[in-house]
Amino acid sequence: MKFFKLNEFKTYCVYLDDYISLAIEKLNKSGLRTCFVITDEKKFLGTLTDGDIRKNILRSDFLKLKIKNFYNKSSYYQVFEKNNLKKINFKNDSLIIPITDKKLRLIGYNTPENFEYGYKKHTFVIPVGGFGKRLMPLTKKIPKPMIKIKNKPILEHIIINAKKFGYKNFILLTHYKRKIIENYFGNGKKRLGIEIKYFNEKIPLGTAGGLFNVRKQVTEDFILCNGDILSNIDFDDMLNFHIKNKSHFTIGAKIIEKKNKYGVLKTKNLKVLGIDEKPIDNVVINGGVYIINKKSLFKILKKKKFINIDTVIKEFLVMKHLKVLVYPINSMWYDLGSKQDLMKFK
């Protein structure tokens, strides 16, 4: 299991009786924004972050305070044993997770981007061949999934989040300006430590037609995710939900508020019974993330043709013995397929 090993303890670690001034110096040098508080025997005690320092920096005696006065004694940490790290959630936007041996001696650290839940054999498929017409002229020179959000392409954000949950095998269904995507990511190993295979659609096959081309490459249950979704969906939890409930097709769904700008009349036989002034309804929408059973899919998708995912879902519903379930997306989720949504991040 991969994590960053601490070879230079002097750079990253402080002791209870060290002064805050030393911690500030080490934070500036390490770039981690976190110091690890340890004993002489390297036993992990807690952390001191730049945030902890900001909370107290206005005190007149601040630089003379010792670390033992206000370091975080209840920091999250992971124990590395038998080449394994137990799953842990990065709560409160944790920047660093310390790694210890079974005797709680500090040996390294992990970051949210590097953290992995355990290798998943399941294939992760992302259609990225669309023309992005709603985003023109932004997509005149680059494909939609390569538009940058926070200095990274949308597609890279999707892959990083999936990798965090242990997914390593990715398939990209390409068409429009595919070389830009291929040149940026390559086979995935150098840039992101994953494996990427490309399947080019010579003619557009819709949001689901390209899946026929990868029928021999995908695993029994595979993930399909739109290439314009920015989220931190817990793919681990979604997959467990899918398997536990023996679902054939699981749709990640988001609940949104739909506001009506009109007063809605309640009527019966032309008689007004009441009025709702600009009511707000909760609507369950398709979140563009799916887990699909391979055998079930290719009972429906038997040949190469243009077909959209909505049509595939309808076909699943027609076949009564195939179970279609909704997985509620409760985490951050944005559809960046339109200029209005994209501007939220510009």
C-alpha positions as CSV (number, residue, x, y, z in Angstrom):
1,M,0.0,0.0,0.0
2,K,1.5,3.3,-1.1
3,F,2.2,6.2,1.2
4,F,5.0,8.8,1.7
5,K,7.7,7.5,4.0
6,L,9.4,9.8,6.5
7,N,13.1,9.6,6.0
8,E,14.0,13.0,7.5
9,F,12.2,13.3,10.8
10,K,14.0,16.6,11.6
11,T,12.2,18.2,8.6
12,Y,8.7,17.3,9.6
13,C,8.6,16.5,13.3
14,V,8.6,18.5,16.5
15,Y,8.5,17.6,20.2
16,L,6.3,18.7,23.1
17,D,8.9,21.1,24.6
18,D,9.8,22.7,21.3
19,Y,8.7,26.3,20.8
20,I,6.2,27.5,18.3
21,S,8.8,29.5,16.4
22,L,10.6,26.2,15.5
23,A,7.3,24.7,14.2
24,I,6.7,27.7,12.0
25,E,10.2,27.4,10.6
26,K,9.6,23.7,9.8
27,L,6.2,24.3,8.3
28,N,7.8,26.8,5.9
29,K,10.5,24.4,4.9
30,S,8.4,21.2,4.5
31,G,5.5,22.7,2.6
32,L,3.2,20.1,4.2
33,R,1.3,22.7,6.3
34,T,1.5,20.1,9.1
35,C,4.1,19.2,11.7
36,F,4.0,15.8,13.5
37,V,4.4,15.8,17.2
38,I,6.4,12.9,18.5
39,T,8.3,11.6,21.5
40,D,12.0,10.8,21.5
41,E,11.1,7.2,20.6
42,K,9.2,8.5,17.6
43,K,5.8,7.6,19.1
44,F,3.1,9.7,17.4
45,L,1.2,12.1,19.7
46,G,-0.6,14.4,17.4
47,T,-0.3,17.2,14.8
48,L,0.2,20.9,14.6
49,T,-1.1,22.6,11.5
50,D,-0.8,26.1,10.0
51,G,-4.5,26.5,11.0
52,D,-3.7,25.8,14.6
53,I,-1.0,28.5,14.5
54,R,-3.3,31.0,12.8
55,K,-5.8,30.7,15.7
56,N,-3.3,31.8,18.2
57,I,-0.9,34.1,16.3
58,L,-2.3,37.3,17.8
59,R,-1.2,36.4,21.3
60,S,1.7,38.6,22.4
61,D,3.6,35.6,23.9
62,F,2.8,33.4,20.9
63,L,6.4,32.6,19.7
64,K,7.5,31.7,23.2
65,L,4.7,29.1,23.7
66,K,5.6,25.5,23.7
67,I,3.9,23.0,21.3
68,K,2.5,21.0,24.2
69,N,0.2,23.9,25.0
70,F,-2.1,23.6,22.0
71,Y,-1.2,20.8,19.5
72,N,-4.0,18.6,18.3
73,K,-4.0,15.5,20.4
74,S,-6.9,13.8,18.6
75,S,-5.6,13.8,15.1
76,Y,-6.7,11.0,12.7
77,Y,-4.0,8.5,11.9
78,Q,-3.6,5.1,10.2
79,V,-1.8,2.0,11.4
80,F,0.3,0.2,8.7
81,E,0.4,-3.5,9.4
82,K,1.0,-6.5,7.2
83,N,1.2,-4.3,4.1
84,N,-2.2,-2.9,4.7
85,L,-3.9,0.3,5.7
86,K,-7.4,0.3,7.0
87,K,-9.9,2.6,5.4
88,I,-10.4,5.9,7.0
89,N,-12.4,9.0,6.0
90,F,-10.7,12.3,5.5
91,K,-12.9,14.4,7.8
92,N,-12.9,18.1,8.2
93,D,-10.9,18.6,5.0
94,S,-7.8,16.8,6.5
95,L,-4.7,17.7,4.6
96,I,-2.4,15.0,6.0
97,I,-3.0,11.6,7.6
98,P,0.0,10.3,9.7
99,I,1.0,6.7,9.2
100,T,2.3,4.7,12.2
101,D,3.5,1.1,12.8
102,K,1.5,-1.1,15.2
103,K,3.4,0.4,18.1
104,L,2.2,3.8,17.0
105,R,5.7,4.9,16.0
106,L,5.5,7.5,13.1
107,I,6.7,6.1,9.8
108,G,5.1,8.3,7.2
109,Y,2.0,10.1,6.0
110,N,-0.7,10.1,3.4
111,T,-2.7,12.8,1.6
112,P,-6.3,12.8,0.3
113,E,-5.0,12.7,-3.3
114,N,-2.6,9.7,-2.6
115,F,-4.9,7.8,-0.2
116,E,-6.2,4.5,-1.6
117,Y,-8.9,2.3,-0.2
118,G,-7.5,-0.9,-1.6
119,Y,-7.1,-1.9,-5.2
120,K,-10.4,-2.5,-7.1
121,K,-10.5,-4.8,-10.1
122,H,-13.6,-3.1,-11.4
123,T,-13.2,-1.1,-14.7
124,F,-13.9,2.6,-14.7
125,V,-15.3,3.8,-18.0
126,I,-15.5,7.5,-19.0
127,P,-17.1,8.7,-22.3
128,V,-15.1,11.8,-23.4
129,G,-15.9,12.0,-27.1
130,G,-18.7,14.6,-27.1
131,F,-18.5,17.9,-29.0
132,G,-19.4,20.0,-26.0
133,K,-21.6,22.2,-28.2
134,R,-23.3,23.9,-25.2
135,L,-19.8,25.2,-24.2
136,M,-18.8,26.7,-27.5
137,P,-16.5,28.6,-28.1
138,L,-14.7,27.1,-25.1
139,T,-14.7,23.7,-26.8
140,K,-13.7,25.0,-30.2
141,K,-10.0,24.1,-29.5
142,I,-10.2,21.6,-26.7
143,P,-12.6,18.8,-25.8
144,K,-15.0,19.5,-22.9
145,P,-13.3,17.1,-20.4
146,M,-10.0,19.0,-20.8
147,I,-11.4,22.4,-19.6
148,K,-9.4,23.3,-16.5
149,I,-10.9,23.7,-13.1
150,K,-8.5,24.7,-10.3
151,N,-5.5,24.2,-12.7
152,K,-6.6,20.6,-13.7
153,P,-8.8,19.3,-16.5
154,I,-12.2,18.1,-15.4
155,L,-11.3,14.6,-16.5
156,E,-8.2,14.6,-14.2
157,H,-10.4,15.5,-11.2
158,I,-12.7,12.6,-12.0
159,I,-9.8,10.1,-12.3
160,I,-8.1,11.4,-9.1
161,N,-11.3,10.9,-7.1
162,A,-11.8,7.4,-8.5
163,K,-8.2,6.5,-7.8
164,K,-8.6,7.6,-4.2
165,F,-11.1,4.7,-3.9
166,G,-8.7,2.1,-5.4
167,Y,-9.7,2.2,-9.1
168,K,-6.7,1.7,-11.4
169,N,-8.1,0.4,-14.7
170,F,-9.7,3.2,-16.8
171,I,-11.2,3.1,-20.3
172,L,-11.7,6.4,-22.1
173,L,-14.2,6.4,-25.0
174,T,-12.9,9.1,-27.4
175,H,-13.9,10.9,-30.6
176,Y,-13.8,14.7,-30.7
177,K,-10.2,16.0,-30.5
178,R,-9.1,12.7,-29.0
179,K,-5.3,13.4,-29.5
180,I,-5.4,16.3,-26.9
181,I,-6.7,13.8,-24.3
182,E,-4.3,11.0,-25.3
183,N,-1.2,13.3,-25.4
184,Y,-2.0,14.7,-21.9
185,F,-2.7,11.5,-20.1
186,G,-0.8,9.0,-22.1
187,N,-1.2,5.5,-20.7
188,G,-1.9,7.0,-17.3
189,K,1.1,5.5,-15.5
190,K,3.5,8.5,-15.5
191,R,1.0,11.2,-14.7
192,L,-1.4,9.4,-12.3
193,G,-0.1,5.9,-11.6
194,I,-3.0,4.2,-13.3
195,E,-3.7,2.3,-16.5
196,I,-5.7,4.0,-19.3
197,K,-6.9,2.3,-22.5
198,Y,-8.5,4.3,-25.3
199,F,-11.3,3.3,-27.6
200,N,-11.9,5.8,-30.4
201,E,-15.4,6.1,-31.9
202,K,-14.9,6.8,-35.6
203,I,-18.4,8.0,-35.7
204,P,-20.3,9.3,-32.6
205,L,-22.2,6.5,-30.9
206,G,-24.1,8.5,-28.2
207,T,-23.5,8.3,-24.5
208,A,-23.8,4.5,-24.4
209,G,-23.1,3.1,-27.9
210,G,-19.4,3.1,-27.4
211,L,-19.7,0.5,-24.6
212,F,-20.2,-2.2,-27.2
213,N,-16.6,-1.7,-28.2
214,V,-15.3,-2.4,-24.7
215,R,-17.5,-5.4,-24.0
216,K,-14.5,-7.7,-23.7
217,Q,-12.5,-5.3,-21.5
218,V,-14.9,-4.4,-18.8
219,T,-15.3,-6.3,-15.6
220,E,-18.5,-8.1,-14.4
221,D,-19.7,-4.9,-12.7
222,F,-18.2,-1.7,-14.0
223,I,-18.5,2.0,-13.4
224,L,-19.6,4.5,-16.0
225,C,-19.1,8.2,-15.3
226,N,-19.8,11.2,-17.5
227,G,-16.7,13.2,-18.4
228,D,-18.2,16.5,-17.3
229,I,-19.0,15.7,-13.7
230,L,-17.1,17.3,-10.8
231,S,-17.8,15.5,-7.6
232,N,-16.3,13.7,-4.6
233,I,-18.7,10.7,-4.8
234,D,-17.8,7.8,-2.5
235,F,-17.4,5.2,-5.3
236,D,-16.5,2.6,-2.6
237,D,-19.9,3.1,-0.9
238,M,-21.8,3.1,-4.2
239,L,-20.2,-0.1,-5.4
240,N,-21.0,-1.8,-2.1
241,F,-24.6,-0.6,-2.4
242,H,-24.8,-2.0,-5.9
243,I,-23.4,-5.4,-5.0
244,K,-25.2,-5.8,-1.7
245,N,-28.6,-5.1,-3.3
246,K,-27.8,-7.4,-6.3
247,S,-28.6,-4.5,-8.6
248,H,-28.2,-4.8,-12.4
249,F,-28.0,-1.1,-13.0
250,T,-27.4,1.5,-10.3
251,I,-27.8,5.2,-11.1
252,G,-26.1,7.8,-9.0
253,A,-28.9,10.4,-8.4
254,K,-28.9,13.9,-7.0
255,I,-31.8,15.6,-5.3
256,I,-32.2,19.2,-6.3
257,E,-34.6,22.0,-5.6
258,K,-36.8,23.0,-8.5
259,K,-38.3,26.4,-8.0
260,N,-41.5,27.4,-9.8
261,K,-41.7,31.1,-10.6
262,Y,-45.5,31.0,-10.8
263,G,-48.4,30.6,-8.3
264,V,-49.7,27.1,-8.9
265,L,-53.5,26.7,-8.7
266,K,-55.1,23.6,-7.2
267,T,-58.3,23.0,-9.1
268,K,-61.2,20.5,-9.6
269,N,-63.8,20.9,-12.3
270,L,-62.8,24.6,-12.8
271,K,-63.2,25.3,-9.1
272,V,-60.1,26.7,-7.3
273,L,-59.3,24.7,-4.2
274,G,-56.2,26.6,-3.3
275,I,-52.9,28.1,-4.5
276,D,-49.3,27.5,-3.8
277,E,-47.2,30.6,-4.3
278,K,-44.0,29.8,-6.1
279,P,-43.7,26.2,-4.7
280,I,-40.4,24.4,-4.4
281,D,-40.2,20.8,-5.3
282,N,-37.5,18.3,-4.7
283,V,-36.6,16.5,-7.9
284,V,-34.4,13.4,-8.2
285,I,-32.1,13.8,-11.3
286,N,-29.7,11.5,-13.1
287,G,-26.3,12.3,-11.7
288,G,-24.4,10.9,-14.7
289,V,-22.7,8.1,-12.7
290,Y,-23.6,4.4,-13.0
291,I,-22.6,0.9,-12.0
292,I,-23.7,-1.6,-14.6
293,N,-23.7,-5.4,-14.6
294,K,-21.9,-6.5,-17.8
295,K,-24.0,-9.6,-18.6
296,S,-27.2,-7.6,-18.2
297,L,-26.0,-4.7,-20.3
298,F,-25.0,-6.9,-23.3
299,K,-28.4,-8.7,-23.3
300,I,-29.7,-5.3,-24.4
301,L,-26.7,-3.8,-26.3
302,K,-26.2,-6.6,-28.8
303,K,-24.6,-4.6,-31.6
304,K,-22.7,-1.4,-32.4
305,K,-25.2,1.4,-32.8
306,F,-25.9,4.9,-31.7
307,I,-27.7,4.8,-28.4
308,N,-27.9,7.1,-25.4
309,I,-27.7,6.0,-21.8
310,D,-31.3,7.1,-21.1
311,T,-32.5,4.7,-23.7
312,V,-30.5,1.9,-22.2
313,I,-32.0,2.6,-18.8
314,K,-35.5,2.4,-20.3
315,E,-34.6,-0.9,-21.9
316,F,-33.5,-2.2,-18.5
317,L,-36.8,-1.1,-17.0
318,V,-38.7,-2.9,-19.8
319,M,-37.0,-6.2,-18.9
320,K,-38.8,-6.7,-15.6
321,H,-36.3,-9.2,-14.1
322,L,-33.5,-6.6,-14.3
323,K,-33.2,-4.5,-11.1
324,V,-32.6,-0.8,-11.5
325,L,-31.8,1.1,-8.3
326,V,-31.0,4.7,-7.3
327,Y,-27.9,5.5,-5.2
328,P,-28.4,9.0,-3.6
329,I,-25.4,11.3,-4.1
330,N,-25.2,13.3,-0.9
331,S,-21.8,14.7,-1.5
332,M,-20.5,17.6,-3.6
333,W,-21.7,17.2,-7.2
334,Y,-21.7,19.6,-10.2
335,D,-22.6,19.0,-13.9
336,L,-20.2,21.2,-15.9
337,G,-21.9,20.6,-19.2
338,S,-23.2,24.1,-19.6
339,K,-21.7,27.6,-19.4
340,Q,-23.9,28.5,-16.5
341,D,-22.6,25.6,-14.3
342,L,-19.0,26.0,-15.5
343,M,-19.0,29.7,-14.5
344,K,-19.4,28.7,-10.8
345,F,-15.7,27.8,-10.9
346,K,-14.3,30.6,-13.0
